[in-house]
């Protein structure tokens, strides 16, 4: 019987580098972030209050959708669901992954919250600023959504498969004859594991 692999062992030096990797797009949601951004751009062409409200709401949906897709691509969405991360916490995590400056996104979230909970009227400048931020953020993270890392490893040594829809990592350790799904848990080692993945995009 093969023994259970822990996240600590998955972070071992042996599994930090691989000589091959595989990428591909993964469709997570029916409506994607670029759809919401398109809706926001269309809404922003009008200058009345209804269109400003709709534009700001769709900007926030675009950003939230992309943040959630990033969590999927780094196998962190199950951890997020289990621990009930709110939007600022999600942004904090992707900051730890080195992906985005969170203060900008939090400002958009604040404007949307003012609209949703205090019913403050967004100005055209608020909408324009939010659109600019969302456009830049989506452009910056397009590669993450369109080129999801699916597997990396070294022939005759190991393969690590990211099953992003399930939020698990499958380790195939050829040397020790171990094949195991490493499931999400409360260990912060998952974020440490996710931090290493961008280097395989190089």
N, C-alpha and C positions, 0 to 999 in steps of 0.2 A: 504494500500500500504506500503510495507516495504521500509525503508529508505536506502540510498546508503552507503555502507561500504567504508571507506577510507583506504589507506595504513597505515595511522597513527593508526587507530583502529586495523588493522590487527596485528600491532606490540604491541598491548596491552598485559599486563602480562598474561591475561587469556589464550591467544593463544600461549604462549611460551613453554608449556609442553604438552605432550600427552602420554597416557598410551598404545597406539598401533600405529604401523606404518607398511606400506607395501612398498616393494621394487621390482624392476624387471629391466631387461635390456631394453633399448630402442634403436632401430636402427635409427640413425639420417641420416647417409650418406651411399651411395652405397659402396664407398671405405672408409675404416676406417684407423685410424692412424697406426695400426699395419701392415696393408697392405703396406703403404708407407714406414714404417721402414724396412719391409722385402725387398722391392725394393731397398732401400738404401744399405742394407747389401749385396745384390747381386751385386749391382753396385760397391761397395767398394772392391770387390775381384779382380777387374782389377786395373791396376796401371796407365793407360793412362789418358790423360786430359779429354776426353769425359766421361769416367766412374766416375772420380772425380767430374765433373760438375753435372752429373746426380745424384750421391750419395748425394751431398750437397743439391741439389734441393729437393730430396725426403725426406731428413731429415727435411727440413724446412716445407714441406707439412705435415709430420707426426706430428710435434709439433703444427702447426697451426690448423690441424684437431682436435687434442685432446683439444686444448684450446677452440675451438668453441663448441665441445661436452660438455665441462665443463659449458660453458655459457648456453647451452640448459638445462643441468641437474639442474641448479640453477635458471631456468626461467628468464635468463637475456639476451638471444639472441635477443629478440625483442627490448629491450632497446638499445642493441649494434647496431642493424640495424638502429633504429630510429635516434640515435645520431651519427652514422657513426664512431664508434670506429675503429681505426687502430690497428695493432698488438701490439705495445707497450702499448696502452691504455687498450686493453683486458688483457694483462699480468698484468698491474697495478691493474685491478679489481680482478683478481684471487689471486693476492698477498693480497689484502684486505680481501679476504675470507680465508686467511691463508693456501693456497694450495701450493705455489711454490716460490722459490727465483728468482725474475725476471731478475736479472743481468745476470744469466747464459743463459736464453733464449734470452735475448736481444743481447748477444754476437753472438749467432748463427744467429739471424736475421741480424745483422750487416755484417757478413761474406757473407750471401746470397745476401744482398743488394750490397755489393762490387762486387760480381759476376754479378748481374743483371744490375747494373747501371754504374759501372766503368770498368766492364769486366776484373777484376783482377783474375788471375789464382789461384784457391784454391790448397793448398799443401795437401799432404797425411796426414800430421799432423792435418790440419784444418778439413779434412773429418773424421779422427779417433776421434778427440775431439767432433765433432758434433754428431757422432754416439753414443758415450758414454753418452753424455748429453741426447739425445733423448731416448735412451734405459732406462736410469734411470728415466726420467720424465714420460715415458709411464708406467713403472712398478709402480711408485709411485701413479699414478692416475688411474690405471686399475679399482680399486674398485668403483670409481666414475662413470665410464662409464658402468660397468657391473651390478651395484646395484643402479639404480636411485631411489631416494625417490619419491614415487608416492602419498602417502597419510599418514597423521598422524592425531591423534585426541584422544578424550576421549568419550566413549559411553554415549549417552544421553546428551552430552554437545555440542561438535562440531566436525566437520571433516574439514580438509584443504586438498584439492586435488591439486597436481601440474600437470597441463596439459602442459607438457614441450614443445610439438611440437607447441602449440599455444602461448606459453609465457604468460600464465595467471594462476592465482591461484583462485580456486573455494572454497569459504567459505560456509559451511553448518552449520549454527548456530541453533541448535535444541532448545535451551532455548528461543531464541527470534524469532523463526520461520523466519529466514533469509537464503536465498539461493542466492548467488551472485557470478558472475565472477568478480574478481578484475583485471582489465586490466593494461597492462604496461603503464607507463607514465614517465614523466621526473623527478619524485620525487626520490631522493637518498635513500628514505626509502626502495626501492627495494633491494638495496645492504645490508642494515641492516637486512632486512627479510632473505636474502640468507645466511647471516652469521650464523643464528641460526640453519640452516638445518643440518650441520654436526653432531650435538649432537644427532640427532635421529639415527645415524649410530652406536652409542656406544652400 
